[in-house]
Amino acid sequence: MLHCYARSVRTSLGLVLLIAGCHPSATVEKTMPVASLGSYRTVSVRVHSSAFAAQGQAMYLEAQVLEKVRQKCGFERVDRADGGAADVLIDLNITGTGHGGGGWVSNSSTATVDTLLVLTDGQDGQLLGAAKIRGKSSGMIINNAPPENEATGAVAKSVAELLAKSGCTGPRIAKVVDPVVTPPDTGSGGSGSAAIAPPDESHRAEAEAKNDLGKEKLYAADYAGALGAFQAAFSLVPDPKYQFSICIVFGVQEQWDTAVAACQKAKSMNPPPALAAKIDRRIEQLQQRK
């Protein structure tokens, strides 16, 4: 929400002008808390831009996000993505910028910055969630700085607040580790119940390549491309982790019912405990947004 104030000024011509001032703001659109982050200890941040006009804002956003996440969260280390491996990757893409604001008054000093946030588990490469964030400047020039800087700072603040709502504050907790499962004895003498057959692994390498392509498409805000790649991976190897990624793409596009159905399908496939917990949380969040 944009918080504003106004005051009147009488000019030498006897006219009364209304001068408004607003604080910078950011709104989180078409999303929800992105993951349960309490078990993650180290973070890498990567920022790029799909909008040519916003390329100069990428480095500024990176610096702002690093600063605000370090202040807000309880991670042990928060660095740029080239600083080494990390438990979780924060991937930010400036997808668009604008000037002038909206409504019946246009202010050339007002700037907006639209950003896509994607979180990825740095250990297993699994997507954790995605969010769309719009930052808006106050409409006032501050220290001769471009209004885009103020809007970008508002985005960074919103990123930190969103991560805080997702559990990044406080001491780190133990991470759920999937147990090593011994394949059941399928000999003729067995009398146990039938087990769910594991997926055919003969196309796993190709499926992983499609999955990696899907993540790159999502990082670039190419939702149709990401969805197609994840669906292709799932068609090659019906793994619940690919289905979960499909759920995330539908969610970031605000297709709530389709996203819930996709996540429920992933849950029905007997995923390992850590992934099952992520799916349960995502379903709960999606149902709250419907």
Backbone bond lengths (Angstrom), bond angles and torsions (degrees), N, CA, C in turn:
res aa  C-N    CA-C-N  psi(-1)  N-CA   C-N-CA  omega(-1)  CA-C   N-CA-C  phi
1 M - - - 1.454 - - 1.516 109.23 -
2 L 1.336 115.89 144.52 1.460 121.31 -178.95 1.514 108.70 -95.38
3 H 1.314 117.93 122.02 1.461 122.69 179.38 1.519 109.42 -97.92
4 C 1.330 117.13 123.94 1.450 121.17 -174.20 1.519 111.30 -128.08
5 Y 1.338 114.54 161.51 1.452 120.62 170.52 1.518 107.01 -136.94
6 A 1.314 116.74 164.83 1.463 119.85 -178.68 1.520 109.69 -144.71
7 R 1.333 116.18 149.77 1.452 120.71 174.61 1.526 107.53 -144.42
8 S 1.333 116.27 153.08 1.457 120.24 -178.88 1.520 110.03 -101.04
9 V 1.335 116.11 145.57 1.455 122.69 179.88 1.527 107.98 -132.19
10 R 1.346 117.10 128.16 1.454 121.16 178.38 1.523 109.62 -92.52
11 T 1.323 116.68 127.50 1.453 121.85 -177.99 1.524 110.20 -90.07
12 S 1.352 115.95 174.04 1.463 121.46 179.76 1.526 111.96 -66.58
13 L 1.346 116.96 -17.01 1.450 120.84 178.94 1.523 111.94 -92.29
14 G 1.308 115.66 5.15 1.450 119.76 178.34 1.509 114.25 83.90
15 L 1.318 116.82 5.67 1.454 119.74 179.97 1.522 110.21 -86.84
16 V 1.287 115.69 145.92 1.456 121.26 177.32 1.522 107.91 -105.31
17 L 1.315 115.79 119.55 1.455 121.13 178.97 1.517 109.47 -103.99
18 L 1.297 116.25 143.39 1.457 121.63 176.63 1.517 108.62 -100.34
19 I 1.326 117.41 117.25 1.458 122.41 -178.83 1.524 108.21 -107.20
20 A 1.302 115.70 121.24 1.465 120.23 -177.32 1.512 110.25 -107.88
21 G 1.309 115.95 145.98 1.466 121.74 174.86 1.504 109.24 -132.26
22 C 1.319 116.98 141.18 1.453 121.52 -175.46 1.521 109.84 -131.89
23 H 1.313 115.08 149.66 1.461 120.22 175.92 1.522 108.68 -86.73
24 P 1.335 118.54 148.84 1.459 120.10 177.58 1.519 110.60 -61.10
25 S 1.308 116.79 147.84 1.454 120.58 -176.32 1.511 110.11 -140.22
26 A 1.327 115.39 165.33 1.456 121.35 171.65 1.510 107.53 -146.53
27 T 1.295 116.51 141.32 1.448 121.22 177.40 1.515 108.97 -122.02
28 V 1.322 117.01 143.65 1.458 122.44 177.04 1.517 107.09 -98.65
29 E 1.322 117.02 120.99 1.449 121.84 -173.75 1.526 111.76 -115.28
30 K 1.328 115.78 142.66 1.460 122.71 170.23 1.524 112.46 55.85
31 T 1.317 117.03 43.17 1.453 118.11 -178.50 1.520 110.48 -161.91
32 M 1.301 116.10 -171.93 1.454 124.22 -179.15 1.528 106.79 -154.57
33 P 1.358 118.84 174.51 1.469 117.96 174.09 1.521 110.35 -47.28
34 V 1.312 116.31 137.81 1.455 119.89 -164.20 1.522 115.70 -89.99
35 A 1.320 119.61 -21.28 1.462 120.02 -177.38 1.520 107.92 -173.14
36 S 1.325 115.43 172.40 1.454 120.51 171.41 1.522 107.39 -96.78
37 L 1.327 117.04 104.52 1.461 122.12 -167.90 1.532 113.98 -99.10
38 G 1.311 118.18 7.28 1.453 120.36 -174.48 1.514 115.01 -64.04
39 S 1.339 117.74 -22.76 1.469 120.21 -176.97 1.523 113.50 -95.54
40 Y 1.320 117.45 -4.05 1.467 119.97 -177.89 1.526 110.18 -88.88
41 R 1.326 116.24 136.54 1.461 120.79 -173.62 1.529 113.20 -109.42
42 T 1.321 117.55 -33.77 1.464 120.28 -177.46 1.526 109.45 -125.50
43 V 1.337 115.58 147.85 1.461 121.68 -173.37 1.518 110.01 -135.75
44 S 1.337 116.19 139.74 1.455 122.21 170.92 1.517 108.70 -117.10
45 V 1.328 116.19 141.71 1.462 122.26 -178.16 1.524 109.04 -117.48
46 R 1.319 115.85 130.78 1.459 121.49 177.21 1.526 108.47 -130.94
47 V 1.334 116.75 131.76 1.462 121.17 -178.99 1.523 109.05 -129.19
48 H 1.324 116.02 134.32 1.456 120.68 171.38 1.518 106.98 -144.09
49 S 1.317 116.97 -177.56 1.452 120.02 -174.43 1.514 111.53 -139.24
50 S 1.339 115.03 134.18 1.458 120.72 173.09 1.520 111.28 -89.05
51 A 1.337 116.94 -14.27 1.462 121.88 -178.34 1.516 109.43 -101.07
52 F 1.320 117.04 120.12 1.464 121.22 -176.65 1.522 111.07 -56.59
53 A 1.331 117.34 -41.65 1.460 120.93 -176.46 1.522 112.42 -67.02
54 A 1.338 117.15 -17.31 1.465 120.23 -175.71 1.519 113.08 -103.46
55 Q 1.320 118.30 5.92 1.460 119.56 -175.69 1.525 111.84 -60.27
56 G 1.329 117.18 -33.06 1.462 119.72 178.97 1.504 113.01 -69.86
57 Q 1.345 118.11 -16.29 1.458 121.92 179.89 1.527 112.72 -86.00
58 A 1.324 117.46 -12.86 1.458 119.77 -174.66 1.526 111.82 -62.64
59 M 1.326 117.46 -47.70 1.464 120.53 -179.96 1.521 111.30 -64.96
60 Y 1.335 116.23 -37.66 1.464 119.63 179.11 1.528 110.22 -65.69
61 L 1.340 117.22 -42.67 1.457 120.53 178.63 1.523 110.62 -63.37
62 E 1.324 116.94 -41.50 1.461 120.42 178.87 1.528 110.93 -58.39
63 A 1.322 116.97 -47.56 1.463 120.60 -179.52 1.524 111.39 -63.16
64 Q 1.329 116.60 -41.58 1.456 120.90 -179.71 1.527 111.88 -66.33
65 V 1.337 116.68 -41.93 1.457 119.97 179.79 1.520 110.94 -66.31
66 L 1.331 117.25 -43.17 1.463 120.14 177.71 1.523 110.64 -57.33
67 E 1.327 116.46 -45.72 1.462 120.39 -178.14 1.527 112.01 -64.38
68 K 1.339 116.65 -47.40 1.461 120.26 -173.76 1.524 112.40 -74.01
69 V 1.342 117.34 -34.90 1.457 119.37 177.43 1.524 110.36 -68.86
70 R 1.335 117.39 -37.67 1.463 119.83 176.62 1.524 110.96 -62.85
71 Q 1.313 117.24 -36.69 1.461 121.44 -179.89 1.527 112.34 -73.67
72 K 1.331 116.16 -36.59 1.466 120.69 -170.06 1.516 113.65 -90.28
73 C 1.327 117.46 -33.53 1.458 121.51 -169.11 1.523 112.62 -105.81
74 G 1.320 114.79 167.68 1.458 121.18 -178.81 1.509 114.09 -101.76
75 F 1.337 117.54 19.80 1.457 119.94 178.48 1.528 110.63 -63.49
76 E 1.326 116.16 147.35 1.457 120.50 179.48 1.525 112.15 -76.16
77 R 1.329 116.65 -27.72 1.470 120.58 178.87 1.519 109.50 -149.45
78 V 1.340 116.14 133.12 1.459 122.66 176.05 1.525 107.10 -130.65
79 D 1.334 118.08 111.96 1.455 122.61 -175.26 1.521 110.81 -135.18
80 R 1.328 115.13 171.48 1.457 120.60 170.87 1.525 109.25 -65.37
81 A 1.339 116.22 158.78 1.458 120.68 -174.96 1.520 112.75 -63.99
82 D 1.344 118.28 -22.28 1.462 120.06 178.72 1.523 112.10 -87.28
83 G 1.329 116.83 9.76 1.459 120.75 -179.37 1.509 113.99 -88.60
84 G 1.334 118.32 7.27 1.458 121.18 179.09 1.517 111.11 116.12
85 A 1.331 115.84 176.01 1.458 121.68 -178.29 1.521 110.56 -65.41
86 A 1.329 115.73 150.09 1.461 121.23 179.76 1.520 109.38 -144.03
87 D 1.326 116.08 162.13 1.460 121.26 179.88 1.518 112.45 -69.03
88 V 1.325 116.83 -32.47 1.454 120.22 -178.35 1.525 109.91 -143.33
89 L 1.328 116.33 141.45 1.459 122.36 178.73 1.520 109.39 -106.78
90 I 1.334 116.08 125.85 1.456 122.20 171.78 1.518 107.05 -97.68
91 D 1.321 116.08 111.82 1.449 121.42 -177.61 1.524 108.49 -110.01
92 L 1.344 116.84 121.71 1.460 122.45 -177.13 1.516 110.59 -120.48
93 N 1.321 115.76 135.76 1.459 121.16 -179.16 1.527 108.21 -131.23
94 I 1.343 116.68 116.41 1.466 120.68 174.22 1.526 106.78 -75.45
95 T 1.326 116.57 108.92 1.463 121.28 -173.05 1.522 113.38 -94.76
96 G 1.321 118.35 -13.21 1.456 119.64 -179.61 1.513 112.06 -175.53
97 T 1.323 116.14 157.79 1.463 122.51 175.95 1.521 108.63 -137.22
98 G 1.326 115.48 160.74 1.456 119.77 178.98 1.507 111.06 -153.02
99 H 1.339 116.42 164.25 1.455 123.19 178.60 1.525 109.63 -134.33
100 G 1.330 114.37 154.11 1.458 119.67 170.05 1.502 115.20 98.69
101 G 1.338 118.22 -18.19 1.452 119.30 -179.90 1.517 111.10 69.58
102 G 1.313 116.06 -163.88 1.459 121.14 -179.48 1.509 110.54 -132.13
103 G 1.319 115.61 -171.61 1.452 119.64 179.06 1.520 111.99 84.32
104 W 1.336 115.49 -164.05 1.468 119.88 -173.92 1.514 113.02 -84.75
105 V 1.343 118.01 -9.11 1.465 121.71 176.75 1.519 108.68 -118.97
106 S 1.331 116.20 126.07 1.458 121.22 177.29 1.512 109.33 -101.52
107 N 1.329 115.62 130.98 1.452 121.43 -178.22 1.524 108.04 -123.15
108 S 1.318 117.52 112.22 1.460 121.33 -177.95 1.521 112.20 -65.35
109 S 1.342 116.97 -14.12 1.458 120.60 179.34 1.525 112.09 -88.92
110 T 1.324 117.14 0.11 1.453 121.12 178.11 1.529 109.43 -94.38
111 A 1.311 116.53 129.34 1.468 121.60 -179.84 1.520 109.96 -126.47
112 T 1.316 115.95 148.27 1.457 121.95 173.07 1.518 109.05 -123.40
113 V 1.311 115.96 146.08 1.463 122.64 177.91 1.523 107.94 -132.22
114 D 1.330 116.90 117.32 1.461 122.32 178.76 1.520 109.40 -97.39
115 T 1.323 116.36 131.75 1.460 121.60 -174.35 1.516 110.76 -135.69
116 L 1.326 116.63 139.07 1.463 122.66 172.60 1.525 108.70 -101.79
117 L 1.317 116.65 127.91 1.461 123.42 176.33 1.520 108.69 -107.66
118 V 1.336 116.72 127.94 1.467 122.15 175.30 1.522 108.39 -128.43
119 L 1.328 116.85 131.09 1.466 121.79 176.15 1.521 109.53 -107.28
120 T 1.331 115.56 136.18 1.460 121.93 179.94 1.520 109.45 -132.22
121 D 1.322 116.59 136.73 1.457 121.44 174.82 1.525 108.51 -68.24
122 G 1.332 117.03 120.96 1.451 120.89 -176.43 1.508 114.19 -74.21
123 Q 1.344 117.70 -12.15 1.461 120.15 -178.14 1.526 112.59 -93.27
124 D 1.335 117.09 -45.07 1.464 118.98 -178.63 1.521 112.84 -110.18
125 G 1.349 117.90 -1.64 1.450 120.98 177.66 1.511 114.80 75.66
126 Q 1.324 118.11 7.01 1.456 121.41 -177.83 1.526 110.97 -77.28
127 L 1.328 116.55 135.83 1.461 120.09 174.05 1.525 109.59 -64.11
128 L 1.327 115.83 142.19 1.459 122.25 179.07 1.522 112.28 -108.53
129 G 1.318 117.87 -27.01 1.448 120.30 -179.56 1.507 111.28 162.73
130 A 1.339 115.37 172.57 1.458 121.19 -178.88 1.518 109.57 -147.99
131 A 1.336 116.11 154.13 1.464 121.66 -178.95 1.515 109.74 -149.18
132 K 1.327 116.24 146.12 1.454 121.98 171.89 1.527 108.24 -104.84
133 I 1.325 116.50 131.07 1.459 121.70 -177.45 1.524 109.62 -129.19
134 R 1.323 116.20 132.45 1.474 121.10 174.94 1.521 108.78 -115.28
135 G 1.323 116.57 123.38 1.460 122.24 174.86 1.519 109.83 -101.76
136 K 1.315 117.11 140.59 1.465 121.71 -179.53 1.518 109.51 -132.15
137 S 1.327 116.56 133.67 1.466 120.84 -179.88 1.526 109.83 -78.41
138 S 1.327 115.38 171.17 1.467 121.03 -175.72 1.516 113.54 -78.75
139 G 1.322 117.82 -16.79 1.462 120.39 -175.86 1.515 113.03 90.86
140 M 1.328 116.98 3.52 1.457 121.78 177.97 1.521 109.36 -118.00
141 I 1.329 117.04 139.24 1.452 121.30 176.70 1.525 108.75 -78.79
142 I 1.329 116.27 123.99 1.461 121.94 -177.24 1.521 108.68 -116.74
143 N 1.330 116.60 118.43 1.473 122.33 179.48 1.529 112.25 53.52
144 N 1.331 115.38 36.10 1.467 122.24 178.46 1.525 113.29 58.46
145 A 1.333 117.21 17.16 1.461 120.36 178.86 1.526 109.53 -80.82
146 P 1.317 117.82 146.11 1.462 119.92 177.61 1.521 110.50 -63.13
147 P 1.340 118.07 143.96 1.469 119.86 -178.08 1.521 113.01 -62.64
148 E 1.346 117.16 -23.14 1.464 119.50 177.34 1.525 111.49 -60.39
149 N 1.344 116.87 -33.72 1.461 119.35 178.98 1.524 111.11 -62.87
150 E 1.328 115.78 -41.08 1.456 119.70 180.00 1.528 110.68 -67.00
151 A 1.335 116.55 -42.28 1.457 120.37 178.16 1.531 111.05 -64.35
152 T 1.337 115.82 -39.75 1.459 120.20 179.12 1.522 110.95 -66.35
153 G 1.332 117.13 -39.50 1.456 120.74 175.80 1.518 111.99 -61.78
154 A 1.337 116.08 -35.53 1.454 119.86 177.33 1.523 111.08 -67.02
155 V 1.327 117.15 -36.87 1.460 120.73 175.39 1.526 110.34 -61.84
156 A 1.325 116.63 -46.94 1.472 120.99 -179.22 1.519 111.10 -59.72
157 K 1.328 116.70 -41.95 1.466 120.48 178.12 1.514 110.73 -62.43
158 S 1.335 116.57 -41.33 1.455 120.73 179.85 1.525 111.70 -67.15
159 V 1.346 116.83 -35.70 1.464 120.26 176.62 1.532 109.74 -60.01
160 A 1.323 116.67 -48.13 1.467 120.53 -179.44 1.526 111.33 -62.36
161 E 1.331 116.89 -40.24 1.465 120.34 -179.87 1.523 110.97 -67.52
162 L 1.330 116.75 -38.25 1.455 120.56 177.82 1.524 111.24 -64.88
163 L 1.341 116.87 -40.99 1.462 120.41 177.70 1.524 110.59 -65.79
164 A 1.340 116.55 -36.28 1.461 120.05 178.28 1.526 110.64 -62.88
165 K 1.330 117.06 -40.88 1.459 120.65 177.06 1.522 111.66 -67.06
166 S 1.322 116.45 -19.58 1.463 121.52 -179.46 1.527 112.41 -95.24
167 G 1.318 117.91 6.60 1.458 120.60 172.30 1.503 116.78 99.80
168 C 1.355 118.61 22.82 1.467 119.04 -177.75 1.525 112.58 -84.08
169 T 1.327 118.18 -9.52 1.470 120.08 -178.03 1.526 110.64 -85.89
170 G 1.330 115.28 163.37 1.452 120.30 175.67 1.508 113.74 79.02
171 P 1.349 116.94 179.36 1.464 121.00 -179.17 1.520 111.28 -67.13
172 R 1.320 115.16 154.18 1.465 120.94 -179.70 1.531 110.41 -73.74
173 I 1.320 116.18 146.85 1.459 121.33 179.41 1.526 109.16 -113.46
174 A 1.327 115.30 166.38 1.465 119.73 -178.86 1.523 110.08 -66.64
175 K 1.325 115.58 140.93 1.453 121.54 -179.81 1.523 110.31 -89.06
176 V 1.337 115.43 140.89 1.457 120.54 176.08 1.525 108.74 -68.04
177 V 1.312 116.15 125.22 1.463 121.41 179.85 1.519 108.36 -112.53
178 D 1.319 115.55 127.25 1.456 119.52 178.85 1.520 109.88 -67.80
179 P 1.346 117.90 129.40 1.467 120.01 179.73 1.513 111.39 -70.39
180 V 1.330 114.74 156.64 1.459 120.36 174.50 1.516 107.73 -78.03
181 V 1.318 116.15 120.87 1.458 121.13 -176.16 1.524 109.41 -99.97
182 T 1.320 116.27 125.60 1.462 121.11 176.39 1.515 109.16 -84.42
183 P 1.324 118.22 126.40 1.472 120.06 179.54 1.518 110.61 -55.54
184 P 1.331 117.41 139.19 1.464 120.05 -178.85 1.522 112.12 -66.79
185 D 1.336 115.29 151.75 1.460 121.20 176.98 1.522 108.87 -70.44
186 T 1.297 117.23 118.97 1.470 121.36 -178.08 1.532 112.06 -103.03
187 G 1.346 115.22 15.54 1.460 118.53 179.56 1.512 111.73 -65.40
188 S 1.336 115.68 163.91 1.462 121.10 -176.74 1.508 112.51 -64.28
189 G 1.361 116.31 -22.77 1.451 118.08 -177.69 1.505 113.50 -84.16
190 G 1.329 118.17 -3.84 1.446 120.33 -177.73 1.509 111.47 -71.40
191 S 1.327 116.35 148.39 1.455 120.86 -179.83 1.515 111.90 -128.08
192 G 1.375 117.14 9.82 1.454 119.98 -177.43 1.513 111.36 -76.97
193 S 1.338 115.52 173.45 1.457 120.67 179.64 1.517 110.16 -73.04
194 A 1.318 115.56 157.79 1.458 120.86 -178.43 1.518 110.52 -66.60
195 A 1.312 116.80 138.17 1.466 121.85 179.62 1.515 109.45 -99.67
196 I 1.344 114.96 156.63 1.455 119.92 177.03 1.519 108.44 -69.90
197 A 1.309 116.51 126.71 1.456 120.60 -177.21 1.524 110.08 -66.82
198 P 1.331 118.16 134.70 1.472 119.78 178.01 1.517 110.16 -68.85
199 P 1.332 117.29 155.75 1.465 119.39 -179.97 1.524 111.39 -66.89
200 D 1.315 114.98 154.84 1.466 121.40 176.25 1.526 108.28 -68.30
201 E 1.315 117.23 120.19 1.454 122.65 -174.93 1.530 113.44 -90.41
202 S 1.326 117.25 1.69 1.464 118.99 -174.53 1.530 112.49 -65.35
203 H 1.339 117.49 -21.26 1.469 120.55 -179.62 1.540 111.58 -112.73
204 R 1.329 116.05 20.14 1.466 119.31 -175.04 1.527 112.01 -61.28
205 A 1.311 118.39 -44.02 1.469 120.70 -177.82 1.524 110.84 -60.08
206 E 1.320 116.58 -42.64 1.461 120.36 178.92 1.527 110.51 -67.17
207 A 1.329 116.05 -39.67 1.465 119.99 179.15 1.527 111.31 -64.38
208 E 1.334 116.90 -40.52 1.459 120.24 178.99 1.524 111.11 -65.24
209 A 1.343 116.11 -36.10 1.463 119.50 176.76 1.524 110.40 -63.98
210 K 1.331 117.61 -41.25 1.465 121.38 176.85 1.527 110.48 -65.66
211 N 1.322 116.66 -38.51 1.464 120.72 178.83 1.524 111.09 -64.38
212 D 1.323 116.73 -43.40 1.466 120.41 177.23 1.524 110.79 -63.08
213 L 1.327 116.59 -39.72 1.458 120.38 177.41 1.520 110.61 -63.03
214 G 1.332 116.32 -40.09 1.454 120.04 178.32 1.509 112.61 -60.92
215 K 1.325 116.92 -41.23 1.466 119.99 178.39 1.522 111.07 -65.08
216 E 1.329 116.66 -42.51 1.463 119.29 178.53 1.527 110.93 -63.03
217 K 1.334 117.11 -39.06 1.465 120.74 176.88 1.523 110.70 -63.65
218 L 1.321 116.95 -40.38 1.465 120.23 179.61 1.512 110.65 -67.59
219 Y 1.333 118.15 -42.41 1.461 120.84 177.09 1.528 111.00 -56.62
220 A 1.337 115.99 -33.60 1.464 121.27 -179.01 1.524 112.42 -88.43
221 A 1.338 117.30 7.76 1.470 123.18 179.32 1.518 112.56 65.39
222 D 1.329 117.50 24.80 1.461 122.14 174.53 1.526 106.91 -94.44
223 Y 1.335 116.55 86.01 1.456 120.97 -172.48 1.526 112.21 -68.80
224 A 1.333 117.17 -40.37 1.458 120.01 178.86 1.527 110.61 -64.10
225 G 1.336 116.56 -42.58 1.454 120.46 178.51 1.519 112.18 -64.70
226 A 1.339 116.46 -40.88 1.463 120.88 178.80 1.518 110.93 -63.56
227 L 1.334 116.20 -46.34 1.458 120.19 -179.22 1.527 110.83 -61.51
228 G 1.330 117.31 -44.17 1.459 120.51 179.77 1.517 112.41 -61.90
229 A 1.345 116.62 -39.82 1.466 120.26 -178.98 1.525 111.15 -69.16
230 F 1.342 117.41 -42.36 1.468 120.07 178.98 1.528 110.97 -66.03
231 Q 1.318 116.73 -39.10 1.468 119.54 177.65 1.521 111.19 -65.96
232 A 1.329 116.49 -36.30 1.464 119.67 176.73 1.522 110.91 -65.63
233 A 1.339 117.08 -40.55 1.465 120.80 177.33 1.519 110.56 -61.47
234 F 1.329 115.86 -42.64 1.465 119.88 -178.63 1.531 111.36 -67.23
235 S 1.335 117.19 -35.64 1.460 119.83 179.18 1.524 111.61 -67.51
236 L 1.339 116.63 -28.82 1.458 120.88 178.22 1.529 111.38 -78.37
237 V 1.326 116.17 -44.69 1.461 122.15 178.59 1.537 107.41 -138.30
238 P 1.312 119.23 108.07 1.469 121.43 -177.46 1.528 112.22 -72.36
239 D 1.318 114.49 73.89 1.462 122.25 -178.68 1.528 108.29 -99.67
240 P 1.334 118.52 135.29 1.468 119.88 -178.47 1.528 113.86 -61.55
241 K 1.331 118.16 -23.10 1.463 118.37 179.97 1.524 110.98 -68.97
242 Y 1.343 117.70 -33.41 1.460 120.11 175.81 1.528 110.24 -70.05
243 Q 1.329 116.09 -38.58 1.459 120.23 178.32 1.531 110.97 -65.15
244 F 1.317 117.06 -35.54 1.465 121.38 177.43 1.524 110.46 -64.56
245 S 1.324 117.03 -39.16 1.460 120.18 177.02 1.524 110.93 -63.88
246 I 1.324 117.02 -37.24 1.467 121.11 175.28 1.528 109.65 -60.35
247 C 1.311 116.22 -42.76 1.470 121.84 177.31 1.527 110.95 -58.26
248 I 1.321 117.55 -43.36 1.465 121.41 -178.68 1.532 110.82 -63.83
249 V 1.322 117.34 -41.71 1.472 120.04 -179.36 1.522 110.62 -64.77
250 F 1.325 117.63 -42.80 1.462 119.70 176.99 1.534 110.70 -62.43
251 G 1.327 116.20 -37.05 1.457 119.63 -179.53 1.510 112.98 -65.78
252 V 1.329 117.50 -43.28 1.462 120.12 -178.23 1.526 110.83 -68.89
253 Q 1.343 116.85 -19.25 1.457 121.06 175.47 1.533 111.85 -90.79
254 E 1.311 116.85 4.28 1.465 124.37 177.23 1.527 112.10 66.47
255 Q 1.317 116.81 27.14 1.463 121.47 174.05 1.531 107.55 -93.46
256 W 1.339 114.73 76.10 1.462 120.86 -166.68 1.529 112.64 -61.72
257 D 1.335 118.21 -50.06 1.464 120.47 -176.96 1.525 111.38 -62.28
258 T 1.333 116.08 -42.88 1.458 120.13 179.76 1.528 110.53 -65.79
259 A 1.330 116.29 -38.26 1.467 120.00 179.09 1.527 110.74 -65.68
260 V 1.327 117.63 -43.55 1.463 120.78 178.64 1.524 110.18 -60.32
261 A 1.327 116.37 -45.53 1.467 119.69 179.72 1.525 111.18 -61.57
262 A 1.331 116.84 -38.95 1.464 120.34 179.52 1.522 110.97 -65.84
263 C 1.322 117.34 -41.90 1.463 120.58 178.57 1.526 111.42 -68.12
264 Q 1.325 116.97 -39.09 1.465 119.84 178.05 1.523 110.84 -63.46
265 K 1.325 116.65 -36.13 1.466 119.96 175.66 1.518 110.54 -63.71
266 A 1.340 116.64 -42.61 1.466 120.30 177.75 1.526 110.79 -61.22
267 K 1.335 116.79 -41.08 1.470 120.60 -179.05 1.525 111.21 -66.46
268 S 1.334 117.93 -32.65 1.460 121.43 -178.67 1.522 112.62 -72.25
269 M 1.337 116.96 -8.94 1.461 120.98 -175.55 1.524 112.83 -93.27
270 N 1.327 116.96 17.18 1.465 122.27 177.55 1.522 111.98 56.55
271 P 1.355 118.04 57.08 1.470 120.49 179.85 1.524 110.97 -70.19
272 P 1.328 118.15 159.71 1.474 120.52 175.49 1.519 110.02 -62.34
273 P 1.346 117.91 159.29 1.466 121.69 -172.07 1.531 115.00 -54.40
274 A 1.334 118.23 -43.33 1.465 119.71 -177.95 1.519 111.21 -63.53
275 L 1.329 117.19 -42.86 1.455 120.35 178.49 1.519 110.63 -70.13
276 A 1.320 117.34 -37.43 1.463 120.36 178.57 1.529 111.05 -60.00
277 A 1.338 116.47 -38.45 1.463 120.05 178.36 1.525 110.95 -65.23
278 K 1.331 117.11 -40.25 1.465 120.78 177.51 1.529 110.83 -63.85
279 I 1.331 115.67 -40.99 1.467 119.76 -179.29 1.518 110.39 -65.41
280 D 1.336 117.09 -44.27 1.463 120.53 179.14 1.522 111.31 -58.91
281 R 1.333 116.43 -43.23 1.464 120.28 -179.47 1.529 110.11 -65.76
282 R 1.326 116.50 -40.97 1.464 119.40 -179.73 1.520 111.26 -64.95
283 I 1.338 117.75 -42.17 1.461 120.54 178.48 1.520 110.38 -60.56
284 E 1.331 116.70 -44.32 1.464 120.74 178.90 1.524 110.99 -59.76
285 Q 1.322 117.44 -44.11 1.467 121.29 -179.73 1.523 111.19 -65.86
286 L 1.318 117.07 -43.09 1.451 121.31 -179.42 1.522 111.49 -63.16
287 Q 1.318 116.37 -41.86 1.457 120.32 -179.56 1.517 111.74 -66.48
288 Q 1.320 117.17 -29.83 1.463 120.34 176.13 1.505 111.64 -70.99
289 R 1.348 117.33 -26.59 1.458 120.97 -177.90 1.522 112.56 -87.37
290 K 1.325 118.65 -17.08 1.454 121.27 -176.35 1.524 110.79 -66.69
